[in-house]
Amino acid sequence: MNRKALISILIALILILVGIGVYFYSQSFKTVTYNFLRSDVSVTIYKQDGEQRASIDSLKESAERRLERGTYLIIPNEDIFSQNPIAFEVKDKDLTIDINPEYSASYRRTLRDLALPAVQDTLRREYPDIIDGYTINKGEVFKEGQWYATLLVKKAEGSDEGDVYRTVLKKEGDNWVVKATPALVLSSKEYPEIPKEILSAINGRRSDAIIE
C-alpha cells in the first residue's frame, strides 16, 4: 500500500471517528420546550453544576432550546414573582416546562392590603346583622390575586374564646363576591369550584396567626 492510499485511509478513519463522536454528542442534547403560561414574566435559565450555576439563556416568551443532559434552574427576573428556582433535569427524553411562577409573598401582601377594604365592605354588606360581632382577619390572596380567603373571629365574651369562621371570596370584574359562606371548616365537596389549596390553607389558619 502506497503512502497516498494510507493517508487517505487514515483521513477516512478520522472522519468516521469524528462523525461518530459528533453523533453521540448531539444525542446527549434534548429539546426543552419552555411553555409560558403568563405574559408578564421573563426568566433566566441557569445550568446547575454542583454548587455552581451559570446563566445560559434569558426568555420572555415560549421557545424551544436544545440542552445537554444535566440539571437546570429557571428564575423569574421580576421581583413581584417568587425567586424560588424552578428546577428541571434533562435526561433521555424531550420535555416541556410550564412557566407560571407564583407571586412573591411581599407582592401578595401588597395585593391583599389593596383588596382588604373592598373585601371588608363586601362582608359587611352580605352579613349586616352579625358582622359587628366579628373581627375580620387580614386574610390572604391566592393565585393571581383574584381569590381572597380570610377568618371571621367572633368577639369573645368574658374569658371565652370566640369561634373562628372561614370564608373565601373571588373578584369578579370590579367586585368581590363571597364564594364560601362563613363556616368553621370549608370542604372541597361543598365548594368544588374553589381551588383545594386555598381551602386547605384557610382551614389550617389559626385565629392568632399574624400575616404581616
C-alpha positions as CSV (number, residue, x, y, z in Angstrom):
1,M,0.0,0.0,0.0
2,N,1.5,3.3,-1.0
3,R,1.8,6.3,1.2
4,K,-1.0,8.2,-0.6
5,A,-3.5,5.4,-0.1
6,L,-2.5,5.0,3.6
7,I,-3.1,8.7,4.2
8,S,-6.5,8.6,2.5
9,I,-7.5,5.6,4.7
10,L,-6.3,7.4,7.9
11,I,-8.2,10.6,6.9
12,A,-11.3,8.5,6.3
13,L,-11.0,6.8,9.7
14,I,-10.5,10.1,11.4
15,L,-13.6,11.5,9.7
16,I,-15.6,8.4,10.7
17,L,-14.5,8.7,14.3
18,V,-15.2,12.4,14.3
19,G,-18.7,11.7,12.8
20,I,-19.4,9.1,15.4
21,G,-18.3,11.5,18.2
22,V,-20.5,14.3,16.8
23,Y,-23.4,11.9,16.6
24,F,-23.2,10.7,20.1
25,Y,-22.6,14.3,21.4
26,S,-25.7,15.5,19.6
27,Q,-27.7,12.7,21.1
28,S,-26.8,13.9,24.5
29,F,-28.9,17.0,23.7
30,K,-32.7,17.0,24.1
31,T,-35.3,19.5,23.1
32,V,-36.7,21.5,26.0
33,T,-39.9,23.5,25.3
34,Y,-40.5,26.4,27.6
35,N,-44.2,27.0,27.8
36,F,-45.1,30.4,29.2
37,L,-48.5,30.4,30.8
38,R,-48.4,34.1,31.5
39,S,-47.2,37.1,29.5
40,D,-46.0,39.3,32.4
41,V,-42.9,37.3,33.3
42,S,-39.4,36.9,31.9
43,V,-36.9,34.3,33.2
44,T,-33.2,33.5,33.2
45,I,-32.1,29.9,32.7
46,Y,-29.2,28.6,34.6
47,K,-27.1,25.4,34.3
48,Q,-26.5,23.9,37.7
49,D,-23.2,22.1,38.3
50,G,-22.8,21.1,41.9
51,E,-22.8,24.3,43.9
52,Q,-22.1,26.4,40.9
53,R,-24.7,27.8,38.5
54,A,-24.1,29.6,35.2
55,S,-26.6,31.7,33.2
56,I,-27.2,30.2,29.8
57,D,-30.3,31.9,28.4
58,S,-33.0,34.5,29.0
59,L,-36.6,34.2,27.8
60,K,-39.8,36.2,27.9
61,E,-42.0,34.0,25.6
62,S,-42.5,30.3,24.8
63,A,-39.5,28.8,22.9
64,E,-37.6,25.6,22.3
65,R,-34.0,25.0,23.1
66,R,-31.6,22.1,22.7
67,L,-29.9,21.3,26.1
68,E,-27.4,18.7,27.1
69,R,-28.1,16.3,29.9
70,G,-27.9,18.0,33.3
71,T,-29.8,20.0,36.0
72,Y,-31.2,23.4,35.2
73,L,-32.9,26.2,37.1
74,I,-35.5,28.8,36.0
75,I,-35.7,32.0,38.0
76,P,-38.0,34.9,37.2
77,N,-36.4,38.3,36.6
78,E,-39.2,40.4,38.1
79,D,-39.2,40.9,41.9
80,I,-43.0,40.5,42.0
81,F,-42.6,36.8,41.5
82,S,-41.2,34.2,43.9
83,Q,-37.5,33.8,43.4
84,N,-37.6,30.1,44.3
85,P,-35.9,28.3,41.4
86,I,-38.0,26.1,39.2
87,A,-35.7,23.1,38.8
88,F,-35.7,20.5,36.0
89,E,-33.4,17.8,34.7
90,V,-32.6,16.9,31.1
91,K,-32.2,13.1,30.8
92,D,-33.1,10.8,27.9
93,K,-36.3,12.5,26.6
94,D,-37.5,15.8,25.3
95,L,-39.6,17.7,27.8
96,T,-41.9,20.6,28.3
97,I,-41.6,23.0,31.2
98,D,-44.6,25.2,32.1
99,I,-43.6,28.6,33.4
100,N,-46.2,30.0,35.7
101,P,-44.4,31.3,38.8
102,E,-46.3,32.4,41.9
103,Y,-46.3,36.0,43.1
104,S,-43.8,36.7,45.9
105,A,-45.0,36.8,49.4
106,S,-44.3,40.6,49.6
107,Y,-46.3,41.2,46.4
108,R,-49.2,39.1,47.6
109,R,-49.3,41.1,50.8
110,T,-49.5,44.3,48.7
111,L,-52.4,42.9,46.7
112,R,-54.1,41.8,49.9
113,D,-53.7,45.2,51.5
114,L,-55.2,46.9,48.4
115,A,-58.1,44.5,48.3
116,L,-58.8,44.4,52.1
117,P,-61.1,47.5,52.3
118,A,-63.3,46.2,49.4
119,V,-63.4,42.7,51.0
120,Q,-64.4,44.0,54.3
121,D,-67.2,46.1,52.7
122,T,-68.5,43.1,50.9
123,L,-68.6,41.0,54.1
124,R,-70.4,43.8,56.0
125,R,-72.9,44.2,53.2
126,E,-73.5,40.4,53.0
127,Y,-73.8,39.9,56.7
128,P,-75.0,43.2,58.2
129,D,-76.9,41.7,61.1
130,I,-74.0,39.8,62.6
131,I,-70.7,41.2,61.2
132,D,-70.3,43.7,64.1
133,G,-69.9,40.8,66.4
134,Y,-66.8,39.5,64.5
135,T,-63.3,40.7,63.8
136,I,-62.3,40.4,60.2
137,N,-58.8,38.9,59.8
138,K,-56.5,40.5,57.2
139,G,-56.6,37.2,55.3
140,E,-54.5,36.2,52.3
141,V,-54.8,36.4,48.5
142,F,-54.1,33.5,46.2
143,K,-53.4,32.7,42.6
144,E,-53.3,35.9,40.5
145,G,-54.8,37.9,43.4
146,Q,-58.4,37.1,42.4
147,W,-59.0,34.8,45.4
148,Y,-59.2,36.0,48.9
149,A,-59.5,33.8,52.0
150,T,-59.9,35.2,55.5
151,L,-61.1,34.5,59.0
152,L,-64.1,35.9,60.9
153,V,-63.3,35.7,64.6
154,K,-66.2,36.0,66.9
155,K,-65.6,38.7,69.6
156,A,-65.0,36.9,72.9
157,E,-67.4,37.4,75.8
158,G,-65.7,37.3,79.1
159,S,-62.9,34.6,79.2
160,D,-64.5,32.5,76.4
161,E,-62.6,32.3,73.1
162,G,-64.6,33.3,70.1
163,D,-65.4,30.8,67.4
164,V,-63.4,31.1,64.1
165,Y,-65.2,31.1,60.9
166,R,-63.6,30.8,57.5
167,T,-64.7,32.3,54.2
168,V,-63.5,32.7,50.6
169,L,-64.2,35.5,48.2
170,K,-63.4,35.9,44.5
171,K,-63.0,39.0,42.5
172,E,-65.4,39.1,39.5
173,G,-64.9,42.2,37.4
174,D,-64.6,45.1,39.9
175,N,-66.4,43.4,42.7
176,W,-65.6,40.8,45.4
177,V,-68.1,38.0,45.7
178,V,-68.5,35.6,48.6
179,K,-67.9,32.1,47.3
180,A,-68.0,30.2,50.6
181,T,-70.5,31.0,53.3
182,P,-68.6,31.5,56.6
183,A,-68.2,28.2,58.4
184,L,-65.9,26.6,61.0
185,V,-64.5,24.4,58.2
186,L,-64.8,24.7,54.4
187,S,-65.0,21.5,52.4
188,S,-63.9,20.9,48.8
189,K,-67.0,18.7,48.4
190,E,-69.3,21.7,49.2
191,Y,-67.2,24.2,47.2
192,P,-65.6,22.3,44.3
193,E,-65.1,25.5,42.3
194,I,-62.7,26.8,44.9
195,P,-59.1,25.5,44.5
196,K,-58.3,22.9,47.1
197,E,-55.0,24.5,48.1
198,I,-57.0,27.7,49.1
199,L,-59.4,25.7,51.3
200,S,-56.5,23.8,52.8
201,A,-54.7,27.0,53.6
202,I,-57.6,28.8,55.2
203,N,-58.8,25.7,57.1
204,G,-55.3,25.4,58.7
205,R,-55.1,29.1,59.6
206,R,-55.4,29.9,63.3
207,S,-57.1,32.9,64.7
208,D,-53.9,34.2,66.2
209,A,-51.9,33.7,63.1
210,I,-50.4,37.1,62.1
211,I,-49.8,37.8,58.4
212,E,-47.8,41.0,58.1
